[in-house]
Amino acid sequence: MRNYKIPTLTIAGSDCSGGAGVQADLKTFSAIGTYGMSVITAITAQNTQGVFEVEELSQNIIKKQIEVVFDDIRPKAVKIGMVSSPEIILEIANTLKKYEPENLVVDPVMISKSGYSLLRPEARENLIKHLIPMAYLITPNVEEAEDITGIKIKTLEDMRRAGEDILQMGPKYVLMKGGHLDGDAIDLLIGKDVFEVYESKRLDRKNTHGTGCTISSAIASHLALGYEIKEAVKLSKNYITEAIKNSFDIGHGVGPVHHFYNFDK
């Protein structure tokens, strides 16, 4: 159900190699079928082998990007990705409060696959205090959930307990992504009115650059298109699974997923 007149917005960092960040978000918006817009929070120098440098944009230009988008083309869903400093997080939260965005999806990007810290340690408190409570949905992986809650996650029950802790921080829903655990890929959607388990076979693919960015953007797109939360997550899980299955080798490291696999058919 594509509708390119429905606007979706990503607030995140730029990946010059195109596999993650704003570039992955915009590709996902287009592949799902919405009109993509972006607010860039930082420029990263990265490729398939890792992140090598990060330069944050000023709080003022981040604020202005948000304001001009909302004042002219109000998005039906907003995805927030890399927001590395406490000051940037506070600026984004304060600016968004003026507009009360619907369908706010927060992907708490903390560490890159190569181990580069994308969220300053001192920014964690502002993430928990200001952004997470505003979220319609937050989408942490195991490592991010451990960092947010302090709970060591080894089992499905640990995932559930950590997700329930995050739910108490204020978001309406939490999607606990279990891809970093052993065994099948199991995700948990937790809310006051829902507990849903999404299980899929683990794929033996090395090219998974940008998977976290992609699934959170896919969910934002499906919410913008009018799907309720459980269906939005299910459709997005199907999308990322196929994107990973059809991933390809570019560069010398961890390549990207194939955002436009469905257009190859």
C-alpha positions as CSV (number, residue, x, y, z in Angstrom):
1,M,0.0,0.0,0.0
2,R,2.3,2.7,-1.2
3,N,1.4,6.4,-1.0
4,Y,4.2,8.8,-1.8
5,K,2.1,11.7,-0.7
6,I,2.5,10.6,2.9
7,P,5.5,12.2,4.5
8,T,7.9,10.5,6.9
9,L,10.9,12.1,8.6
10,T,14.2,10.7,9.8
11,I,16.3,12.6,12.4
12,A,19.7,10.9,12.3
13,G,23.3,10.9,11.3
14,S,24.6,10.7,7.7
15,D,26.5,7.6,6.4
16,C,28.6,8.6,3.4
17,S,28.8,4.9,2.3
18,G,25.0,4.7,2.0
19,G,24.3,1.6,4.1
20,A,23.1,3.0,7.3
21,G,21.9,6.3,8.9
22,V,19.9,8.8,7.0
23,Q,20.7,7.2,3.7
24,A,19.3,3.8,4.7
25,D,16.3,5.5,6.2
26,L,15.4,7.4,3.0
27,K,15.9,4.3,0.9
28,T,13.6,2.4,3.3
29,F,10.9,5.1,3.2
30,S,11.0,5.0,-0.6
31,A,10.9,1.2,-0.8
32,I,8.0,0.9,1.6
33,G,6.2,3.7,-0.3
34,T,6.2,7.0,1.6
35,Y,7.7,10.4,1.0
36,G,11.0,10.6,2.8
37,M,12.5,13.7,4.5
38,S,15.6,14.1,6.7
39,V,17.1,16.1,9.5
40,I,20.8,15.4,9.7
41,T,22.3,15.5,13.2
42,A,25.9,14.5,12.4
43,I,28.2,13.6,9.5
44,T,30.0,10.3,9.9
45,A,33.0,9.1,7.9
46,Q,32.2,5.4,7.6
47,N,32.2,2.6,5.1
48,T,31.6,-1.2,5.2
49,Q,34.7,-1.6,7.4
50,G,33.7,0.8,10.2
51,V,33.1,4.3,11.5
52,F,36.3,6.5,11.4
53,E,35.1,10.0,12.4
54,V,32.0,11.8,13.5
55,E,31.3,15.5,13.3
56,E,28.1,16.8,15.0
57,L,26.1,19.6,13.5
58,S,25.2,22.6,15.5
59,Q,22.1,22.5,17.7
60,N,20.7,25.5,15.8
61,I,20.8,24.0,12.4
62,I,19.3,20.8,13.7
63,K,16.5,22.8,15.3
64,K,15.9,24.8,12.2
65,Q,15.7,21.7,10.0
66,I,13.0,20.2,12.3
67,E,11.1,23.5,12.3
68,V,11.0,24.1,8.6
69,V,9.9,20.6,7.9
70,F,7.1,20.6,10.4
71,D,5.9,24.1,9.4
72,D,5.6,23.1,5.8
73,I,5.3,19.3,5.4
74,R,4.1,17.8,8.6
75,P,5.3,14.1,8.8
76,K,2.9,11.3,9.6
77,A,5.7,9.5,11.3
78,V,9.2,10.4,12.7
79,K,12.1,8.1,13.2
80,I,15.0,9.2,15.4
81,G,18.4,7.5,15.0
82,M,21.8,8.7,15.9
83,V,21.7,11.7,18.4
84,S,25.1,11.6,20.0
85,S,25.3,14.5,22.5
86,P,23.2,15.5,25.5
87,E,22.7,19.0,24.1
88,I,21.5,17.6,20.7
89,I,19.1,15.3,22.4
90,L,17.6,18.1,24.5
91,E,17.3,20.4,21.5
92,I,15.5,17.7,19.5
93,A,13.2,16.9,22.4
94,N,12.3,20.5,23.1
95,T,11.7,21.3,19.5
96,L,9.5,18.2,18.9
97,K,7.4,19.1,22.0
98,K,6.1,22.1,20.1
99,Y,4.8,19.9,17.3
100,E,3.7,16.8,19.2
101,P,4.6,14.4,16.4
102,E,2.5,11.3,16.0
103,N,4.2,7.9,15.5
104,L,7.6,8.8,16.9
105,V,9.9,5.8,16.6
106,V,13.2,6.1,18.6
107,D,16.1,3.8,17.6
108,P,18.6,4.3,20.4
109,V,21.8,4.1,18.3
110,M,24.7,3.7,20.7
111,I,27.5,1.6,19.2
112,S,28.3,0.8,15.5
113,K,28.9,-2.8,14.4
114,S,32.6,-2.0,14.3
115,G,32.5,-0.9,18.0
116,Y,32.6,2.9,17.5
117,S,30.6,4.8,20.2
118,L,27.8,6.8,18.5
119,L,26.2,8.0,21.7
120,R,28.4,9.8,24.3
121,P,28.2,8.2,27.7
122,E,27.0,11.5,29.2
123,A,24.1,11.6,26.7
124,R,22.5,8.4,28.0
125,E,20.7,10.2,30.8
126,N,19.1,12.7,28.4
127,L,18.0,9.9,26.1
128,I,16.3,8.2,29.0
129,K,14.9,11.4,30.5
130,H,13.8,13.3,27.4
131,L,13.5,11.2,24.2
132,I,12.3,7.8,25.4
133,P,9.3,9.1,27.2
134,M,8.1,10.9,24.0
135,A,8.3,7.7,21.9
136,Y,5.4,5.9,20.5
137,L,7.9,3.0,19.9
138,I,11.5,2.4,20.9
139,T,13.5,-0.3,19.2
140,P,16.6,-1.3,21.2
141,N,18.8,-4.3,20.4
142,V,20.1,-6.4,23.3
143,E,23.3,-4.3,23.8
144,E,21.3,-1.1,23.8
145,A,18.7,-2.4,26.2
146,E,21.4,-3.6,28.5
147,D,22.9,-0.1,28.5
148,I,19.6,1.6,29.1
149,T,18.4,-0.7,31.9
150,G,21.5,-2.2,33.4
151,I,20.0,-5.7,33.0
152,K,22.3,-8.4,31.6
153,I,20.3,-10.1,28.8
154,K,21.0,-13.7,28.1
155,T,17.5,-15.2,27.7
156,L,14.1,-14.5,26.4
157,E,12.9,-13.8,29.9
158,D,15.7,-11.3,30.4
159,M,14.6,-9.5,27.2
160,R,11.0,-9.4,28.5
161,R,12.2,-8.0,31.9
162,A,14.4,-5.3,30.2
163,G,11.6,-4.4,27.8
164,E,9.1,-3.9,30.7
165,D,11.7,-1.7,32.5
166,I,12.0,0.5,29.4
167,L,8.2,0.6,29.1
168,Q,8.1,2.2,32.6
169,M,10.3,5.0,31.2
170,G,7.3,6.3,29.2
171,P,7.1,5.0,25.6
172,K,3.9,3.4,24.5
173,Y,5.6,0.4,23.0
174,V,9.0,-1.3,23.1
175,L,10.3,-3.6,20.4
176,M,13.1,-5.7,21.9
177,K,15.3,-6.9,19.1
178,G,16.9,-10.3,19.9
179,G,19.1,-10.7,16.9
180,H,22.3,-10.5,19.1
181,L,21.2,-13.6,21.1
182,D,22.0,-17.2,20.1
183,G,19.5,-19.3,18.3
184,D,16.6,-18.1,16.1
185,A,15.9,-14.3,15.7
186,I,13.2,-13.5,18.2
187,D,11.8,-10.0,18.8
188,L,9.4,-9.0,21.5
189,L,6.8,-6.2,21.1
190,I,5.8,-5.0,24.6
191,G,3.1,-2.5,25.6
192,K,0.5,-2.1,28.3
193,D,-2.1,-3.7,25.9
194,V,0.1,-6.0,23.9
195,F,2.8,-8.7,24.1
196,E,3.7,-10.1,20.8
197,V,6.5,-12.6,19.8
198,Y,8.0,-12.4,16.3
199,E,10.2,-15.4,15.5
200,S,12.2,-16.1,12.4
201,K,15.1,-18.3,11.4
202,R,18.5,-16.7,11.7
203,L,20.0,-15.9,8.3
204,D,23.5,-16.8,7.5
205,R,24.5,-13.5,5.8
206,K,27.4,-11.3,6.6
207,N,26.0,-8.2,4.9
208,T,23.9,-6.6,7.6
209,H,25.1,-3.0,7.6
210,G,22.2,-0.7,8.5
211,T,19.7,-3.4,9.7
212,G,18.7,-1.4,12.9
213,C,18.2,1.8,11.0
214,T,16.3,0.0,8.3
215,I,13.8,-1.9,10.5
216,S,13.0,1.2,12.6
217,S,12.4,3.3,9.4
218,A,10.3,0.5,7.9
219,I,8.1,0.5,11.1
220,A,7.8,4.3,10.9
221,S,6.7,4.0,7.2
222,H,4.1,1.4,7.9
223,L,2.7,3.4,10.8
224,A,2.6,6.5,8.6
225,L,0.6,4.4,6.1
226,G,-2.0,3.6,8.7
227,Y,-1.1,0.1,9.9
228,E,-1.6,-0.6,13.6
229,I,1.5,-1.4,15.7
230,K,1.5,-5.2,15.5
231,E,0.9,-5.3,11.8
232,A,3.5,-2.5,11.2
233,V,6.1,-4.5,13.1
234,K,5.2,-7.8,11.3
235,L,5.4,-6.2,7.8
236,S,8.7,-4.5,8.7
237,K,10.2,-7.8,10.0
238,N,9.2,-9.4,6.7
239,Y,10.8,-6.5,4.8
240,I,14.2,-6.6,6.7
241,T,14.3,-10.4,6.4
242,E,14.0,-10.2,2.6
243,A,16.4,-7.2,2.5
244,I,19.0,-9.3,4.4
245,K,18.4,-12.4,2.2
246,N,19.0,-10.3,-0.9
247,S,22.0,-8.4,0.6
248,F,25.1,-8.1,-1.6
249,D,28.8,-7.5,-1.5
250,I,30.0,-3.9,-1.8
251,G,33.2,-2.8,-0.3
252,H,35.6,-4.9,1.8
253,G,33.7,-5.3,5.0
254,V,30.1,-5.7,6.1
255,G,28.0,-4.8,3.1
256,P,24.5,-3.3,3.1
257,V,21.1,-5.0,2.9
258,H,19.2,-4.6,-0.3
259,H,16.5,-2.0,0.4
260,F,15.0,-2.3,-3.1
261,Y,14.9,-6.1,-3.5
262,N,11.2,-6.0,-4.2
263,F,11.8,-3.9,-7.3
264,D,14.0,-6.6,-8.8
265,K,11.1,-9.0,-9.1
